Amino acid sequence: MANLPLDFSDDIRPLAARLRPLTLADYVGQQHLIGPGTALNQAIVAGKVFSLILWGPPGTGKTTLAELIARHADAKLQKLSAVTSGVKDIRQAIADAQQRQQQYQQRTLLFVDEVHRFNKAQQDAFLPYIEDGTIIFIGATTENPAFALNNAILSRARVCVLKNLTDDDLRQVLQRALTDTELGLGAMQLTITADAEQLLLQLANGDARKLLNIIEQAAELSQADSGTDTGTDTGTDTGIGRQLTAAIIKQIVPRQLPGFDNQGDMFYDLISAFHKSVRGSDPDAALYWYCRILAGGGDPLYVARRLLAIASEDIGNADPRALTLALNAWDTFSRVGPAEGERAIAQAAVYLALAPKSNAVYTAFNQMRQLAEELPDYPVPLHLRNAPSKLQKQMGHGEGYRYAHNEPGAYAAGECYLPPELADKQFYQPSDRGMEKQLAEKLRYLRQLDAQSSQQRHKE
């Protein structure tokens, strides 16, 4: 039985590391950043590089781009990982860069992977040396730099946004992996079926590293399968020339793992999509984004909390039952657990998506909150003041107040409850949707009574 190991001339690096591009021409993807004629392309080719923050998903070429920049700039590439490094490592890297500059007049490109994991003090340690040119600083991050990095770093480095690789980009990567006889799998003469390729692209989801890891494992599995003892084994089957099928790919990755980063950018993007789907009255989209969050291991109660916000912000008095249903869904989850609780949250999401929408309360509240903070502290009108003592009554507190229950229809027409300076302003403007349509009619009726009372007073 033959089960020969893959032979890459003693190069034990993973396929993704072996196939890392060594020239800008071989770099796949990110043409919006480094395509011909772009400012960054011209700067790299000219060797006139500057500090950068490379922000993008995993497997999109951040580390490779940093290495290519260092090569074109004739700079020494020094790498740090914020996962394993501390201030001591930063100081050592800076000391090495200073020595290199003084003794050899060579620049240092300091590449910091996962730079968002450094705290503010650690990030600040780079600032003087970026400023005086000791290092060319390139940080790589999968998190939004606006939140993950301090302003001092951002002011000294240009942020470059890398995108997920397209299917065409991934096909180029796959083609090289299958045909490169020196560093890739070309010596095995593997072919891949159309459905296997499509599945591979889907599983990779824009991540070249993931694609190469899967295809490397598939090649190993293909070779192992070729040596299975069937009773007719000649001992010469090495797996050369085998075809990679969707079945082989599925053995490695039985199902697609959903992209998710709890409390990271993707998490908040999914929550945003969920909120906007409910606001936009699309129950199918609301359920889809909710299930994406669940599939990624997100907290269902976070979605329940967002539903409460939606019930108040986007539905309001157009359907007051929405707030109750959202609370009930949260309570159900707390009482009976995920199995039934997740479904209760789904029920609430569908109801809220189809409920009539109004942000009238949200808008009026925000406007009044702003007025309360910006305008003077107007005194409470005397007729609205509390008068628990004889002295306060003598001062006029509560004088002239009309008790609403003693008025026709329990409404004191023409009474003003705002400070005189705001008496003519109206903030709450109900929509004509759902139950708020009835509230709007009631409000119009009450304002008509106010107008009639005012006219009556003027006549008198």
C-alpha positions in Angstrom: 0.0 0.0 0.0 1.4 3.4 -1.0 0.8 6.5 1.1 3.6 8.8 0.1 4.0 12.2 1.8 3.8 15.3 -0.3 7.3 16.4 -1.4 8.1 20.1 -1.6 11.8 19.9 -1.5 11.9 19.9 2.3 9.9 23.1 2.4 7.6 22.4 5.3 5.7 25.7 5.2 2.0 25.6 4.6 0.9 26.1 1.0 -0.4 29.7 1.7 3.1 30.7 3.0 4.9 29.0 0.1 2.8 30.8 -2.5 3.0 34.3 -1.0 3.7 36.6 -3.9 7.2 38.0 -4.1 6.5 40.7 -6.7 3.8 43.4 -7.1 2.9 41.9 -10.4 2.0 38.6 -8.8 -0.1 40.2 -6.1 -3.8 39.3 -6.5 -6.7 41.6 -5.7 -6.9 45.1 -4.2 -6.6 46.8 -7.5 -8.5 49.8 -6.1 -5.4 50.3 -3.9 -2.4 49.1 -5.9 -3.6 48.9 -9.4 -1.7 50.6 -12.2 -1.9 54.4 -11.9 -3.0 54.4 -8.2 -1.1 56.6 -5.8 0.0 53.7 -3.6 1.2 51.7 -6.6 3.4 54.7 -7.8 4.7 55.2 -4.3 5.6 51.5 -3.9 7.3 51.3 -7.3 9.3 54.5 -6.5 10.3 53.2 -3.1 8.8 56.2 -1.5 6.6 54.5 1.1 4.9 56.1 4.1 3.2 54.8 7.3 0.0 52.8 6.6 -2.8 51.1 8.4 -4.0 48.1 6.4 -7.6 47.4 7.3 -9.4 44.4 5.9 -10.7 40.9 6.5 -8.4 37.9 7.0 -6.7 36.4 4.0 -6.9 39.5 1.8 -3.1 40.2 1.5 -2.2 42.6 4.3 1.0 40.9 5.3 2.0 40.2 1.7 1.5 43.9 0.8 3.7 45.0 3.7 6.5 42.6 2.6 6.3 43.9 -1.0 6.4 47.5 0.2 9.5 46.7 2.3 11.2 45.0 -0.7 10.6 47.9 -3.1 11.7 50.4 -0.5 14.9 48.5 0.2 14.0 48.5 3.8 14.6 45.8 6.5 11.2 44.2 7.4 10.8 43.7 11.1 7.6 42.0 12.3 5.7 42.2 15.5 2.4 40.5 16.5 0.3 42.4 18.9 -1.0 39.1 20.1 2.3 38.0 21.6 4.3 41.2 21.9 4.5 43.8 24.6 6.2 47.2 25.3 9.5 45.4 25.8 9.3 43.9 22.3 8.4 47.3 20.9 11.4 48.9 22.5 13.7 46.2 21.2 12.3 46.6 17.7 12.9 50.4 17.9 16.4 49.9 19.2 17.2 47.5 16.3 15.8 50.1 13.8 17.9 52.9 15.3 21.1 50.8 15.2 20.3 49.7 11.6 19.9 53.4 10.7 23.1 54.6 12.3 25.4 51.7 11.3 24.1 50.8 7.8 21.9 53.8 6.8 19.1 51.3 6.2 15.5 52.0 6.8 13.3 49.7 8.8 9.7 48.9 7.9 8.0 47.8 11.2 5.0 45.6 10.4 2.6 45.1 13.4 0.0 42.4 12.8 -3.3 42.6 14.7 -2.3 46.1 15.8 -5.8 46.7 17.3 -4.8 44.4 20.1 -2.3 46.9 21.4 -3.6 49.2 24.1 -3.3 53.0 24.0 0.0 53.1 25.8 1.5 50.5 23.6 0.3 52.3 20.5 1.7 55.6 21.8 5.2 54.0 22.1 5.5 54.0 18.3 4.7 57.7 17.8 8.1 59.5 18.3 9.8 57.0 16.0 7.2 57.3 13.3 7.5 61.1 13.7 11.3 61.2 13.3 11.5 58.6 10.6 13.2 55.8 12.6 10.6 53.4 11.3 8.1 53.1 8.5 5.1 51.9 10.4 2.6 49.5 8.8 -0.2 48.1 11.0 -2.6 45.4 9.9 -6.0 45.1 11.5 -9.3 43.4 10.9 -11.1 45.9 13.2 -12.3 49.4 12.3 -9.3 51.7 13.0 -11.6 54.5 14.0 -12.5 52.5 17.1 -9.5 50.2 17.6 -6.6 52.8 17.1 -6.0 56.1 18.8 -6.1 59.3 17.0 -2.4 60.0 17.3 -1.6 56.8 15.2 -4.3 57.6 12.7 -3.0 61.1 12.2 0.4 59.8 11.2 -0.7 56.9 8.9 -2.9 56.6 5.9 -5.7 54.0 6.3 -6.0 51.6 3.3 -9.1 49.5 3.2 -8.6 46.0 1.7 -11.6 44.1 0.4 -12.6 40.4 0.3 -11.1 38.8 -2.8 -13.5 38.3 -5.6 -14.2 34.9 -7.1 -12.0 35.8 -10.1 -9.2 36.7 -7.7 -9.6 33.4 -5.9 -9.5 31.5 -9.2 -6.1 33.0 -10.0 -4.9 31.9 -6.6 -6.3 28.4 -7.1 -4.8 28.1 -10.6 -1.4 28.9 -9.3 -1.8 26.5 -6.4 -2.7 23.6 -8.9 -0.1 24.4 -11.5 3.0 25.7 -9.7 5.4 22.7 -9.8 8.0 24.2 -7.5 6.1 25.6 -4.6 2.5 24.6 -5.3 0.7 21.3 -6.1 1.6 21.2 -9.8 3.7 18.1 -9.5 0.6 16.1 -8.4 -1.2 17.0 -11.7 -4.5 17.5 -9.8 -7.6 18.7 -11.5 -10.8 20.0 -9.9 -14.4 19.6 -10.9 -16.5 22.6 -11.6 -18.8 21.9 -8.6 -15.8 21.4 -6.4 -14.3 24.7 -7.5 -17.6 26.5 -6.9 -17.9 25.0 -3.4 -14.3 25.9 -2.7 -14.9 29.5 -3.6 -18.0 29.6 -1.5 -16.2 28.2 1.5 -13.2 30.5 1.1 -15.6 33.5 1.1 -13.0 36.0 -0.2 -10.1 34.6 2.0 -7.1 33.4 0.0 -5.5 31.8 3.0 -8.6 29.7 3.7 -8.8 28.6 0.1 -5.2 27.5 0.0 -5.5 25.7 3.4 -8.6 23.8 2.1 -7.0 22.8 -1.2 -3.8 21.7 0.5 -5.8 19.4 2.8 -7.8 18.2 -0.1 -4.6 17.2 -1.9 -3.4 15.3 1.1 -6.7 13.6 1.5 -6.7 12.7 -2.2 -3.3 11.2 -1.9 -4.2 9.3 1.3 -7.3 7.9 -0.4 -5.3 6.7 -3.4 -3.3 4.5 -1.1 -6.3 2.8 0.5 -6.0 -1.0 0.4 -8.6 -2.4 -2.0 -7.0 -5.8 -2.4 -5.6 -4.9 -5.8 -3.1 -2.3 -4.7 0.1 -2.5 -6.7 2.0 -0.2 -4.4 2.5 2.4 -7.2 -0.5 4.6 -6.8 0.7 7.9 -5.5 -2.4 10.0 -6.0 -0.8 11.7 -9.1 -3.3 13.0 -11.6 -6.3 12.6 -9.3 -9.4 14.7 -9.5 -10.6 16.8 -6.6 -14.4 16.6 -6.2 -17.0 18.3 -4.1 -17.2 15.2 -2.0 -13.5 15.5 -1.1 -13.9 19.1 -0.2 -16.9 18.3 2.0 -14.9 15.8 3.9 -12.6 18.6 5.0 -15.3 21.2 5.6 -18.6 19.5 6.2 -20.5 22.9 6.3 -19.7 26.5 5.8 -18.9 28.2 9.1 -20.6 31.6 9.1 -18.4 34.7 9.2 -18.7 36.3 12.6 -16.6 38.3 15.1 -18.5 38.8 18.3 -18.5 42.5 19.2 -16.4 43.3 16.1 -17.2 45.1 12.9 -19.0 42.2 11.3 -21.2 41.8 14.4 -22.3 45.4 14.3 -22.8 45.2 10.6 -25.1 42.2 11.1 -27.0 44.0 13.9 -27.3 47.1 11.7 -28.7 45.0 8.8 -31.2 43.4 11.2 -32.4 46.8 12.6 -32.7 48.3 9.1 -34.6 45.3 7.8 -37.2 45.5 10.7 -37.4 49.3 10.2 -37.9 48.7 6.5 -40.8 46.2 7.1 -39.0 43.2 5.6 -39.7 40.1 7.8 -37.7 37.7 5.7 -34.6 39.9 5.8 -35.0 40.4 9.5 -35.1 36.7 10.1 -32.1 36.1 7.8 -29.9 38.5 9.7 -31.1 37.3 13.0 -30.2 33.7 12.0 -26.8 34.8 10.7 -26.1 36.2 14.2 -27.3 33.0 15.8 -25.3 30.8 13.4 -22.1 32.8 14.3 -22.7 32.3 18.0 -24.1 35.7 18.8 -26.2 36.5 21.9 -29.9 36.2 21.1 -30.6 38.6 24.0 -28.6 41.3 22.2 -31.1 41.0 19.4 -33.9 41.1 21.9 -32.5 44.4 23.3 -32.3 45.8 19.9 -36.0 44.9 19.3 -36.9 46.9 22.3 -35.1 49.9 20.9 -36.8 49.4 17.5 -40.2 49.2 19.2 -39.6 52.6 20.8 -37.6 54.3 18.1 -39.2 53.1 14.9 -42.7 52.0 15.8 -43.6 54.0 18.9 -47.3 54.8 19.3 -48.2 53.5 15.9 -48.4 50.2 17.6 -47.7 50.3 21.4 -48.2 46.5 21.5 -44.8 46.1 19.8 -42.9 47.2 23.0 -44.9 44.6 25.0 -44.3 41.8 22.5 -40.5 42.6 22.5 -40.5 42.5 26.3 -42.4 39.2 26.3 -39.9 37.7 23.9 -37.0 38.6 26.2 -38.9 37.2 29.2 -39.7 34.0 27.3 -36.0 33.5 26.5 -35.1 34.1 30.1 -37.7 31.6 31.4 -37.5 28.7 29.0 -34.0 29.0 27.4 -32.7 29.2 23.8 -34.7 26.5 22.1 -38.1 28.2 22.5 -36.7 31.6 23.4 -34.9 32.1 20.1 -38.2 31.4 18.4 -40.0 33.9 20.6 -37.5 36.5 19.5 -38.0 35.6 15.9 -41.8 36.0 16.4 -41.2 39.5 17.8 -38.9 40.4 15.0 -41.5 39.4 12.4 -44.3 41.3 14.2 -42.2 44.4 14.6 -41.2 44.2 10.9 -44.8 44.2 9.8 -46.0 46.7 12.4 -46.9 50.3 11.3 -43.9 52.6 11.7 -43.6 56.0 13.3 -40.6 57.8 14.8 -42.7 60.7 16.0 -42.0 60.1 19.7 -38.3 59.5 18.9 -38.1 62.8 17.0 -40.1 64.8 19.5 -38.1 63.5 22.4 -34.8 64.2 20.8 -35.9 67.8 19.9 -37.1 68.5 23.4 -34.0 66.9 25.0 -31.9 69.3 22.9 -34.0 72.3 23.9 -33.8 71.4 27.6 -30.0 71.3 27.3 -29.5 74.4 25.2 -32.2 76.9 26.3 -32.2 78.7 29.7 -33.8 77.0 32.7 -37.2 78.7 32.3 -39.1 78.8 35.6 -42.1 76.7 36.1 -45.2 78.9 35.6 -46.9 79.7 38.9 -50.1 77.9 38.2 -48.2 74.7 37.7 -46.1 74.9 40.8 -46.6 72.7 43.8 -48.2 74.4 46.9 -47.9 72.1 49.9 -47.6 75.0 52.4 -49.5 78.2 53.3 -46.5 80.3 52.4 -46.3 78.9 48.9 -50.0 79.5 48.4 -49.5 83.1 49.5 -46.7 83.3 46.9 -49.2 82.3 44.2 -48.1 78.7 43.7 -50.9 76.8 42.0 -53.1 79.8 41.7 -55.4 79.7 38.6 -54.7 76.0 37.9 -57.6 74.3 36.3 -58.2 70.8 37.4 -58.8 68.8 34.2 -61.3 66.4 35.6 -63.6 69.3 36.5 -63.6 70.5 32.9 -65.8 69.4 30.0 -64.4 66.1 28.5 -61.8 66.2 31.3 -59.8 68.7 29.2 -59.0 72.3 30.2 -59.1 73.9 26.8 -56.7 76.7 26.3 -54.6 75.8 29.4 -50.8 76.1 28.8 -48.5 73.6 30.5 -45.2 74.8 28.9 -43.1 77.8 29.9 -44.5 81.0 28.2 -41.4 81.1 26.0 -42.3 77.8 24.4 -46.1 78.1 24.5 -46.5 78.3 20.7 -44.2 75.3 19.9 -45.5 71.9 19.0 -43.1 68.9 18.9 -45.0 65.7 18.8 -46.4 65.2 15.3 -48.2 61.8 15.1 -48.1 59.9 11.9 -51.2 58.7 10.0 -50.2 55.1 10.5 -51.6 52.5 12.9 -52.9 53.5 16.2 -51.0 56.8 16.0 -53.6 57.9 13.3 -56.2 57.9 16.1 -53.8 59.8 18.4 -53.3 62.4 15.6 -57.1 62.8 15.3 -57.4 63.3 19.1 -54.5 65.8 19.1 -56.1 67.8 16.3 -59.4 67.8 18.2 -57.8 69.1 21.4 -55.9 71.8 19.5 -59.2 72.9 18.0 -60.6 73.3 21.5 -57.5 75.3 22.5 -58.0 77.6 19.5 -61.7 78.1 20.3 -60.9 78.8 23.9 -58.3 81.4 22.9 -60.7 83.1 20.5 -63.3 83.2 23.3 -60.8 84.8 25.7 -60.0 87.5 23.1 -63.6 88.3 22.6 -64.1 88.7 26.4 
